[in-house]
């Protein structure tokens, strides 16, 4: 917009505290380097 980049989405990575919390609440196992398809 107006020649600027805008963040459209957020990466869902285990390094993200909010993503780690979300997955923990869902009861899923957390392993670094694992590929997830939801």
ABEGO torsion letter per residue (X at the ends): XGGBBBBABBBBBAABAAAAAAAAAAGBBBBBGBBBBX
